[in-house]
Amino acid sequence: MKTDTAHLAWNERWSTAEGRAEWLVAEPDVVATTQRLAGEGVTRRVLDLGCGVGRHTLHLARLGFETFAVDLADAGIAELDRAANAAGLKIATSTAPMTALPFPDGYFDYVLSFNVIYHGDPDIVTKTIAEIRRVLRPHGVYQGTMLSKRNAGFGAGTEVAPNTFVADKGDDKDHPHFYCNAAELVALFDGFELMSLDDKVHARPGSWHWHLTAERR
Ligand SMILES: C[S@@+](CC[C@H](N)C(=O)[O-])C[C@H]1O[C@@H](n2cnc3c(N)ncnc32)[C@H](O)[C@@H]1O
């Protein structure tokens, strides 16, 4: 079974103003980390992986970084291109899968993937983390989220691969999601030195997500 199919539902969502409405304001964690990095003056080239309609991409470009964005959902990329043009911001966008990023080794100082890389089974997640590590320079910073096993979705619906569930609720979230506990997360990010790790509830009750920052080894 192909498990990295979430972009199809997200593409539908990005096609309507109603679908985009909850995804327009940058997350406080991302703002705090990127403002710190901008202030330090070392970070120059950055990637927003799984950018959606680009709430974080636009923020990164406004901070003055050389900004790249990738997603498999064309409608999200089109919306980001439109917003970047309207704001006069230069952003390099591309449509690509998270498991095969179209960039050379060590290209980025910072990679963000907020609510993205858990869309698949353990093999997809492992490949994606390896790709993130490949495109980051040594000591570059990764910031992202993972689904926690405290999340209400863990164990609900059909387990299609280890720790990977399809909710079967008949809504637009009926695609595979991978869940991990802290020990599993640390093992997945073996090629990184963890800088911070927090389990946080997002907008919906029970929507626990790990928030992490890590430095590439
Ligand atoms: C929950 S949205 C988050 C969007 C954005 N990061 C944000 O915080 O606003 C997940 C995004 O990941 C993208 N995505 C899911 N699977 C993907 C894959 N295999 N390759 C590339 N992008 C993917 C979806 O198309 C969608 O835009």
The ligand as a Tripos MOL2 file, in Angstrom:
@<TRIPOS>MOLECULE
LIG
   27    29     1     0     0
SMALL
NO_CHARGES

@<TRIPOS>ATOM
      1 C1         -0.7810   19.9550    7.5980 C.3       1 LIG1
      2 S1         -0.2460   20.6600    6.0610 S.3       1 LIG1
      3 C2          0.9880   21.7890    6.7130 C.3       1 LIG1
      4 C3          1.3500   22.9220    5.7930 C.3       1 LIG1
      5 C4          2.4050   23.8820    6.3080 C.3       1 LIG1
      6 N1          3.6080   23.1940    6.7300 N.3       1 LIG1
      7 C5          1.8680   24.7350    7.4290 C.2       1 LIG1
      8 O1          2.2790   24.5410    8.5780 O.co2     1 LIG1
      9 O2          1.0480   25.6050    7.1420 O.co2     1 LIG1
     10 C6          0.7400   19.3290    5.3720 C.3       1 LIG1
     11 C7          1.3870   19.6630    4.0420 C.3       1 LIG1
     12 O3          2.3190   18.6010    3.7250 O.3       1 LIG1
     13 C8          2.2040   18.3130    2.3420 C.3       1 LIG1
     14 N2          2.6250   16.9260    2.0910 N.ar      1 LIG1
     15 C9          2.0390   15.8000    2.5530 C.ar      1 LIG1
     16 N3          2.6610   14.7150    2.1010 N.ar      1 LIG1
     17 C10         3.6900   15.1590    1.3260 C.ar      1 LIG1
     18 C11         4.7090   14.4980    0.5870 C.ar      1 LIG1
     19 N4          4.7810   13.1600    0.5220 N.pl3     1 LIG1
     20 N5          5.6160   15.2480   -0.0780 N.ar      1 LIG1
     21 C12         5.5230   16.6160   -0.0520 C.ar      1 LIG1
     22 N6          4.5770   17.2990    0.6480 N.ar      1 LIG1
     23 C13         3.6660   16.5750    1.3220 C.ar      1 LIG1
     24 C14         0.7340   18.5130    2.0400 C.3       1 LIG1
     25 O4          0.4850   18.6730    0.6630 O.3       1 LIG1
     26 C15         0.4100   19.7510    2.8800 C.3       1 LIG1
     27 O5          0.5760   20.9330    2.1560 O.3       1 LIG1
@<TRIPOS>BOND
     1     1     2 1
     2     2     3 1
     3     2    10 1
     4     3     4 1
     5     4     5 1
     6     5     6 1
     7     5     7 1
     8     7     8 2
     9     7     9 1
    10    10    11 1
    11    11    12 1
    12    11    26 1
    13    12    13 1
    14    13    14 1
    15    13    24 1
    16    14    15 ar
    17    14    23 ar
    18    15    16 ar
    19    16    17 ar
    20    17    18 ar
    21    17    23 ar
    22    18    19 1
    23    18    20 ar
    24    20    21 ar
    25    21    22 ar
    26    22    23 ar
    27    24    25 1
    28    24    26 1
    29    26    27 1
@<TRIPOS>SUBSTRUCTURE
     1 LIG1         1 GROUP 0 **** ****
